């Protein structure tokens, strides 16, 4: 068994947050820790990773020594999450109420929003996340309602303002 699993939550065709939950719920979970190494925005994803069961979170844009520090901390029994990430949801580029709305999205809604913002079609998202087209359409409708957006263009702009692309 490994001591640590380094995971990118931006896995194609998988929901990285779901992978963390599944790893955390295995019988062997007590013997290893999950450290997230990703290019995803820490303001919106680090807390979700922590809630899913990850022990740490490092952005790929940071220096390699940051990853080494995180590994040492996690293996020593500490958690390792960026300080600014725990407070940055309210100080993202969008206004606070917009950031709060994004923070309330489920993990799946967040993943669908990211895929839409990257220009993927409903079919491409459905194939990539192993969902039906109808389910993706339902997520899209939910996103429009939850984020007070009028169109797909509004959703894409909101995702860009909040560093989700």
PyMOL commands that set and color helices and strands:
alter all, ss='L'
color gray80, all
select helices_A, chain A and resi 16-24+27-31+42-52+64-75+83-91+96-103+107-117+122-129+133-146+152-161
alter helices_A, ss='H'
color red, helices_A
select strands_A, chain A and resi 4-7+33-38+56-59
alter strands_A, ss='S'
color yellow, strands_A
deselect
rebuild
show_as cartoon
